[in-house]
Amino acid sequence: MSNHHQRPLSVVLIDDCDLATEGLRVLLKPYTDRVTLVDVRDALAAPQDVDVILYEPMDLSSMAGSMLRDLQRSADSITAEFSWAAADQMPTPSARPHLTKRLSASQIVRSLEDLVDGRFVQAEPTRSAPAPAVVEPVEPIAAVASRSNDGLEMALTPREGDMIALITSGRSNLEISEHLGVSINSVKTYIRSAYRKIGITRRSQAVLWGVSNGYDRESTSTEATA
């Protein structure tokens, strides 16, 4: 498919994960004649040149959300979700186009061009072979909260324990970042690691688990490592 646009499309990604941005940059590198991924700061400096704004809706920090709103106000461009999560898993319902990060590089480029041309159709990710369906039992949240922590608490590092304690106390990821003096991406990494170790997937489960396992008080390691 040849690019019929007069210039490569200018695309900006709002995502708190630096790895996601760099990964997209690498994917789009062979298609520089069709799509250019611009830095957020460059996009804010020249919003009129932006064709498409992509953003990750899951756990978007307040700073990233502010940049997204600034771009939407200033740029005459199309905004689309770009996430690993499915459209029906978004934190708030949205009528915006939804692109999954499971798309191949060529599918992403075609989707971006279709967005600008007004002929976007939701695409499915490319799969080399159909994966067998795996049905796993769903454990009730109450069971997660009351589960014994045999060996689990010991498996958490002090910093992971801090995350569970601060989540249990009602802090947001941004508040945890500011409280501990670490980046928002580090906070997310620690939280994901802690979730895997204690066998949960959602923040509500983390709060219940934390209360049931004595993490309803902020960990003393936050003071020791601050």
Secondary structure, 3 states (H helix, E strand, C coil): CCCCCCCCEEEEEECCCHHHHHHHHHHHHHHCCCEEEECHHHHHHCHHHCCEEEECCCCCCHHHHHHHHHHHHHCCCEEEEEECCCHHHCCCCCCCCEEECCCCHHHHHHHHHHHHHCCCCCCCCCCCCCCCCCCCCCCCHHHHHHCCCCCHHHHCCHHHHHHHHHHHCCCCHHHHHHHHCCCHHHHHHHHHHHHHHHCCCCHHHHHHHHHHCCCCCCCCHHHHHC
